[in-house]
Amino acid sequence: MPDGGEALVQTVAGELGVIRADSIGGGGSSPVLARTSYASHRNAARRPSRAYAALDLGTNNCRLLIAEPSYHEFRVIDAFSRVVRLGEGLGLGDRLNEGAIERTLAALRVCKGKIESRNVVRARLIATEACRLASNGPAFIERVREEVGLAIEIVDRQTEATLAVMGCASLAHPKAGSVIIFDIGGGSTEIAWLDGQTGSSVLCPSERIRSWDSLPVGVVTLAERHGGLKVTPAVFEDMVEEVSGRLLPFALKAGKAAAAPNFHLLGTSGTVTTVGGIHLGLERYDRRRVDGMWMRSADIDRVLARLLGTDLDERAQNPCIGRDRADLVLAGCAILEAIRRAFPAEHLRIADRGLREGILMTMMREDKVWTRRSAS
């Protein structure tokens, strides 16, 4: 890892359920709740609440995070994550299907219940690529409003990329002259080039973005086009080549990034957290061990080779993958590999944080919650 990385890993890992405001600065998803389930605090429901909620409805997952400001940090008091595959079929068509809609509505009803029970004072609920792409995306959002009572906004690609940066930019090494941050989603992949000093507590990370792009390809859409059940080395290479072609315009703009001192990659998504968990040999996914960890390029190569040598059942039995994502993980790895080839780096830092954390931090900053606490 870049100079000083070992110590930095220890400081950002922190206590499960607590995210420091200066660590955020301004995805990972799992087949099981354990991946994104944060520790709830015993007395959270007994004291007056000033809770904030952030919901990320993606192509594959429905994820909710509820947190309270706490001095210069926020404390997660509730969370929910479910694989809904809202974008199922969008790799081959342009409509959300009824089965996917019903699964998603069921998950959103759970989210509604959590938001109400936690007395949330402010929330931002966003939908991303599946609803952007689908011809019936706006109709689905209206149905959610009528049947569930949640007002979800379909955000554009720039907003999604910016929120991803806000959520995990604090993990960029402070001595890195340049960093490529990426978020591999179910239907799209957001990628941004940040210049140095991304760890600054003064500047908002969004002010450090030199260039960004949103590739209309994610683990669900890529797996549907190429097949995710039986992935041969040839099929894997075909996926990498497709992503590389889509990545080329951004790579031409951000090509100088890799030449900067202490350059490294910073990834957030179920793909990179899975790669990290497999590298660590975890018998059960543990966010505290994965969020903020560093991986060397050679270690990533070994994990990808190992996954390519497995069949669907073997992937499903891996505790860091699970049956719900067994057919998607290699598509995610192909996207990761295309990014690595475009921006060769000796080190990758893994973030199990992203859009939801970026949303929470943005709302709390706008409300000046820490300024008021300091004044009092």
C-alpha positions as CSV (number, residue, x, y, z in Angstrom):
1,M,0.0,0.0,0.0
2,P,1.2,3.6,-0.3
3,D,3.3,5.1,2.4
4,G,1.5,5.2,5.7
5,G,-1.3,3.0,4.5
6,E,-1.1,0.5,7.3
7,A,-1.7,3.0,10.0
8,L,-4.5,4.6,8.0
9,V,-6.4,1.3,7.8
10,Q,-6.5,1.1,11.5
11,T,-7.9,4.6,12.0
12,V,-10.7,4.3,9.4
13,A,-12.0,0.9,10.3
14,G,-13.4,2.2,13.6
15,E,-16.3,0.8,15.5
16,L,-19.0,-0.9,13.5
17,G,-21.9,1.5,13.2
18,V,-20.0,4.7,13.6
19,I,-18.8,6.8,10.7
20,R,-16.8,9.9,11.4
21,A,-17.8,13.1,9.6
22,D,-14.2,13.9,8.7
23,S,-13.7,10.3,7.5
24,I,-16.5,10.7,4.9
25,G,-15.5,14.2,3.8
26,G,-18.4,15.3,2.1
27,G,-22.5,0.1,-3.2
28,G,-20.8,-3.4,-0.7
29,S,-23.9,-5.3,-1.3
30,S,-24.5,-8.9,-0.2
31,P,-26.8,-11.8,-0.6
32,V,-27.2,-11.8,3.1
33,L,-28.1,-9.0,5.5
34,A,-24.9,-9.5,7.4
35,R,-22.9,-7.7,4.7
36,T,-24.5,-4.3,5.2
37,S,-26.2,-4.8,8.6
38,Y,-24.7,-2.3,11.0
39,A,-24.9,-2.7,14.7
40,S,-28.0,-1.2,16.2
41,H,-27.5,0.6,19.5
42,R,-29.5,-0.7,22.4
43,N,-30.9,2.6,23.7
44,A,-31.3,4.3,20.3
45,A,-35.2,4.0,20.4
46,R,-35.4,5.4,24.0
47,R,-33.8,8.8,23.5
48,P,-35.2,11.7,21.3
49,S,-34.3,11.0,17.7
50,R,-32.9,13.2,15.1
51,A,-32.5,10.4,12.6
52,Y,-31.7,10.7,8.9
53,A,-32.4,8.1,6.3
54,A,-30.8,7.3,3.0
55,L,-32.2,4.7,0.6
56,D,-30.4,3.5,-2.5
57,L,-32.6,1.5,-4.9
58,G,-30.3,0.0,-7.5
59,T,-30.5,-2.5,-10.3
60,N,-29.8,-5.4,-8.0
61,N,-30.2,-4.2,-4.4
62,C,-32.5,-2.2,-2.2
63,R,-30.5,-0.7,0.7
64,L,-31.4,1.6,3.5
65,L,-29.3,3.3,6.2
66,I,-30.6,5.3,9.1
67,A,-28.2,7.3,11.3
68,E,-28.1,10.0,13.9
69,P,-25.5,12.8,14.1
70,S,-23.1,12.4,17.0
71,Y,-20.6,15.2,17.4
72,H,-18.2,14.9,14.4
73,E,-19.6,11.6,13.3
74,F,-22.8,9.9,12.6
75,R,-24.0,6.7,14.3
76,V,-25.9,4.1,12.3
77,I,-29.0,3.0,14.2
78,D,-30.7,0.8,11.6
79,A,-30.0,-0.7,8.2
80,F,-31.6,-3.0,5.7
81,S,-30.4,-4.7,2.5
82,R,-32.1,-7.1,0.2
83,V,-31.4,-8.4,-3.3
84,V,-34.4,-7.5,-5.4
85,R,-33.0,-7.6,-8.9
86,L,-35.2,-4.7,-10.0
87,G,-33.3,-4.5,-13.3
88,E,-33.8,-8.2,-14.2
89,G,-34.1,-8.4,-18.0
90,L,-32.9,-4.9,-18.7
91,G,-29.8,-6.3,-20.3
92,L,-32.0,-7.6,-23.1
93,G,-35.1,-5.3,-22.9
94,D,-36.3,-1.9,-21.7
95,R,-39.0,-2.6,-19.1
96,L,-39.1,-3.6,-15.5
97,N,-40.9,-6.9,-15.2
98,E,-43.8,-7.5,-12.8
99,G,-41.9,-10.1,-10.7
100,A,-39.0,-7.7,-10.1
101,I,-41.5,-4.9,-9.3
102,E,-43.3,-7.0,-6.7
103,R,-40.0,-8.1,-5.0
104,T,-39.0,-4.4,-4.8
105,L,-42.3,-3.2,-3.4
106,A,-42.0,-5.8,-0.7
107,A,-38.5,-4.6,0.3
108,L,-39.6,-1.0,0.2
109,R,-42.5,-1.7,2.6
110,V,-39.9,-3.0,5.1
111,C,-37.9,0.3,4.5
112,K,-41.0,2.4,5.1
113,G,-41.6,0.6,8.4
114,K,-38.1,1.2,9.6
115,I,-38.2,4.9,8.6
116,E,-41.4,5.4,10.5
117,S,-40.3,3.5,13.6
118,R,-37.1,5.5,13.8
119,N,-38.8,8.9,13.7
120,V,-36.7,10.1,10.8
121,V,-36.6,13.9,10.4
122,R,-35.1,14.0,6.9
123,A,-34.7,11.4,4.2
124,R,-33.4,11.2,0.7
125,L,-34.5,8.1,-1.3
126,I,-32.9,7.6,-4.7
127,A,-33.2,5.2,-7.6
128,T,-30.5,4.7,-10.1
129,E,-29.8,2.9,-13.4
130,A,-32.7,0.5,-13.6
131,C,-35.2,3.3,-13.3
132,R,-33.2,5.5,-15.6
133,L,-33.2,2.9,-18.3
134,A,-36.6,1.3,-18.1
135,S,-39.4,2.8,-20.2
136,N,-41.7,2.2,-17.3
137,G,-39.3,3.5,-14.6
138,P,-41.3,6.7,-13.9
139,A,-44.6,4.7,-13.7
140,F,-42.9,2.4,-11.2
141,I,-41.8,5.3,-9.1
142,E,-45.4,6.6,-9.1
143,R,-46.6,3.2,-8.1
144,V,-44.2,3.2,-5.1
145,R,-45.6,6.6,-4.0
146,E,-49.2,5.4,-4.2
147,E,-48.8,1.8,-2.8
148,V,-45.9,2.2,-0.3
149,G,-46.0,5.9,0.5
150,L,-42.4,6.6,-0.3
151,A,-41.2,9.5,-2.6
152,I,-38.2,8.2,-4.5
153,E,-36.3,10.4,-7.0
154,I,-34.5,9.0,-10.1
155,V,-31.1,10.6,-10.0
156,D,-29.0,11.3,-13.0
157,R,-25.6,9.7,-13.6
158,Q,-23.6,12.8,-12.4
159,T,-25.4,12.9,-9.1
160,E,-24.8,9.2,-8.6
161,A,-21.1,9.5,-9.3
162,T,-20.8,12.5,-7.0
163,L,-22.6,10.7,-4.1
164,A,-20.4,7.6,-4.6
165,V,-17.3,9.9,-4.3
166,M,-18.7,11.6,-1.2
167,G,-19.4,8.3,0.5
168,C,-15.9,6.8,0.2
169,A,-13.4,9.5,-0.8
170,S,-12.0,9.7,2.7
171,L,-10.4,6.3,2.2
172,A,-8.1,7.7,-0.5
173,H,-4.6,7.9,0.8
174,P,-3.8,11.5,1.9
175,K,-0.4,11.3,0.1
176,A,-1.8,10.1,-3.2
177,G,-1.4,12.6,-6.0
178,S,-4.3,11.0,-7.8
179,V,-6.9,8.4,-7.2
180,I,-9.4,6.6,-9.4
181,I,-12.7,5.9,-7.5
182,F,-15.2,3.5,-8.9
183,D,-18.5,2.0,-7.9
184,I,-19.6,-1.2,-9.8
185,G,-23.4,-1.4,-9.7
186,G,-26.0,-3.7,-11.0
187,G,-26.8,-1.6,-14.1
188,S,-24.1,1.0,-14.3
189,T,-20.5,1.7,-13.1
190,E,-19.6,5.1,-11.8
191,I,-15.9,6.2,-12.1
192,A,-14.2,9.4,-11.1
193,W,-10.7,10.9,-11.2
194,L,-9.8,12.7,-8.0
195,D,-6.6,14.8,-7.7
196,G,-4.5,15.0,-4.5
197,Q,-5.5,15.9,-1.0
198,T,-8.7,13.9,-1.2
199,G,-8.4,13.3,2.6
200,S,-8.7,17.0,3.3
201,S,-11.2,17.9,6.0
202,V,-11.6,21.4,4.6
203,L,-12.6,20.7,1.0
204,C,-15.6,18.7,0.0
205,P,-14.5,15.7,-2.0
206,S,-16.7,16.7,-4.9
207,E,-14.4,19.7,-5.4
208,R,-11.5,17.4,-6.1
209,I,-13.2,15.6,-9.1
210,R,-11.2,16.2,-12.2
211,S,-13.3,14.0,-14.5
212,W,-16.1,11.4,-14.1
213,D,-18.1,9.0,-16.2
214,S,-21.0,6.6,-15.7
215,L,-20.7,3.5,-17.8
216,P,-24.1,2.0,-18.8
217,V,-22.9,-1.5,-17.8
218,G,-23.2,-3.3,-14.4
219,V,-23.1,-6.8,-13.0
220,V,-26.7,-7.6,-13.9
221,T,-26.8,-6.2,-17.4
222,L,-23.3,-7.7,-18.3
223,A,-24.2,-11.1,-16.9
224,E,-27.5,-11.1,-18.9
225,R,-25.7,-10.3,-22.1
226,H,-22.8,-12.8,-21.7
227,G,-24.2,-15.4,-19.3
228,G,-23.3,-15.7,-15.7
229,L,-24.0,-19.4,-15.0
230,K,-21.0,-20.9,-16.8
231,V,-18.3,-18.3,-17.4
232,T,-15.3,-19.7,-19.3
233,P,-12.0,-17.7,-19.6
234,A,-13.1,-16.8,-23.1
235,V,-16.5,-15.5,-21.9
236,F,-14.8,-13.6,-19.2
237,E,-12.4,-11.9,-21.7
238,D,-15.4,-11.0,-23.9
239,M,-16.9,-9.2,-20.9
240,V,-13.7,-7.4,-20.1
241,E,-13.4,-6.2,-23.7
242,E,-16.9,-4.9,-23.8
243,V,-16.3,-2.9,-20.6
244,S,-12.9,-1.7,-21.8
245,G,-14.6,-0.3,-24.9
246,R,-17.1,1.6,-22.9
247,L,-14.4,2.8,-20.5
248,L,-12.1,4.1,-23.3
249,P,-13.4,7.7,-23.5
250,F,-12.9,8.2,-19.7
251,A,-9.5,6.5,-19.8
252,L,-8.3,8.9,-22.5
253,K,-9.3,11.9,-20.3
254,A,-7.9,10.5,-17.0
255,G,-4.9,8.6,-18.4
256,K,-2.5,10.9,-16.5
257,A,-3.9,9.8,-13.2
258,A,-1.8,6.6,-13.0
259,A,1.4,8.6,-13.3
260,A,0.9,10.6,-10.1
261,P,2.8,9.8,-6.9
262,N,1.2,7.1,-4.7
263,F,-1.6,6.6,-7.2
264,H,-4.1,3.9,-6.3
265,L,-7.5,2.6,-7.1
266,L,-10.4,2.9,-4.6
267,G,-13.4,0.7,-5.2
268,T,-16.8,0.4,-3.6
269,S,-19.3,-2.3,-4.5
270,G,-20.3,-5.9,-3.7
271,T,-17.7,-7.0,-6.3
272,V,-14.7,-5.4,-4.5
273,T,-15.8,-6.3,-1.0
274,T,-16.3,-9.9,-2.2
275,V,-12.8,-10.0,-3.6
276,G,-11.5,-8.6,-0.3
277,G,-13.4,-11.1,1.8
278,I,-12.2,-14.1,-0.3
279,H,-8.6,-12.8,-0.1
280,L,-8.9,-12.8,3.7
281,G,-10.5,-16.3,3.7
282,L,-13.5,-15.1,5.8
283,E,-15.9,-17.8,6.9
284,R,-18.5,-15.1,7.2
285,Y,-18.4,-11.7,5.7
286,D,-17.2,-9.1,8.2
287,R,-17.5,-5.4,7.2
288,R,-15.1,-4.3,9.9
289,R,-12.3,-6.3,8.4
290,V,-13.0,-5.4,4.7
291,D,-13.9,-1.7,4.8
292,G,-10.6,0.2,4.4
293,M,-8.4,-2.8,3.6
294,W,-5.7,-2.7,1.0
295,M,-5.0,-5.3,-1.7
296,R,-2.0,-5.7,-3.9
297,S,-2.4,-6.2,-7.6
298,A,-0.9,-9.8,-7.4
299,D,-3.4,-10.7,-4.6
300,I,-6.3,-9.5,-6.8
301,D,-5.0,-11.6,-9.7
302,R,-5.0,-14.7,-7.5
303,V,-8.6,-14.1,-6.3
304,L,-9.9,-13.6,-9.9
305,A,-8.1,-16.7,-11.1
306,R,-9.6,-18.7,-8.3
307,L,-13.1,-17.5,-9.1
308,L,-12.7,-18.3,-12.7
309,G,-11.8,-21.8,-11.8
310,T,-15.1,-22.3,-9.9
311,D,-18.5,-23.4,-11.1
312,L,-21.8,-21.9,-10.1
313,D,-22.4,-24.1,-7.1
314,E,-18.9,-23.5,-5.7
315,R,-19.4,-19.8,-6.0
316,A,-22.9,-20.0,-4.3
317,Q,-21.3,-21.9,-1.4
318,N,-18.7,-19.2,-0.8
319,P,-19.8,-17.3,2.3
320,C,-18.7,-14.0,0.7
321,I,-20.8,-14.5,-2.4
322,G,-23.9,-16.6,-1.7
323,R,-26.5,-18.0,-4.0
324,D,-28.2,-14.7,-4.9
325,R,-25.0,-13.3,-6.4
326,A,-23.2,-16.5,-7.7
327,D,-24.2,-15.7,-11.3
328,L,-23.2,-12.0,-11.1
329,V,-19.8,-12.0,-9.3
330,L,-17.7,-12.8,-12.4
331,A,-19.4,-10.1,-14.4
332,G,-18.4,-7.7,-11.6
333,C,-14.8,-9.1,-11.7
334,A,-14.7,-8.4,-15.4
335,I,-15.6,-4.8,-14.8
336,L,-12.9,-4.6,-12.1
337,E,-10.4,-6.1,-14.5
338,A,-11.2,-3.6,-17.2
339,I,-10.6,-0.8,-14.8
340,R,-7.3,-2.3,-13.6
341,R,-6.1,-2.6,-17.2
342,A,-7.0,1.0,-18.0
343,F,-5.4,2.3,-14.8
344,P,-2.6,0.0,-13.7
345,A,-2.1,0.3,-10.0
346,E,-0.1,-1.7,-7.4
347,H,-2.7,-1.1,-4.8
348,L,-6.5,-1.1,-4.5
349,R,-8.3,0.1,-1.4
350,I,-11.7,-1.4,-0.7
351,A,-14.7,0.5,0.7
352,D,-17.8,-1.0,2.1
353,R,-19.5,2.3,2.0
354,G,-20.9,4.5,-0.8
355,L,-24.1,6.1,-2.0
356,R,-26.0,5.9,1.3
357,E,-23.1,7.3,3.4
358,G,-22.7,10.1,0.8
359,I,-26.4,10.9,1.0
360,L,-26.3,11.0,4.8
361,M,-23.2,13.1,5.1
362,T,-24.6,15.6,2.5
363,M,-27.9,16.1,4.4
364,M,-26.2,16.5,7.7
365,R,-23.7,19.0,6.3
366,E,-26.6,21.0,4.7
367,D,-28.3,21.0,8.1
368,K,-25.1,22.1,9.8
369,V,-25.7,19.6,12.6
370,W,-22.1,19.6,13.8
371,T,-21.8,23.4,13.7
372,R,-24.9,23.7,16.0
373,R,-23.5,21.1,18.4
374,S,-20.2,22.9,18.6
375,A,-21.9,26.2,19.3
376,S,-23.9,24.7,22.1
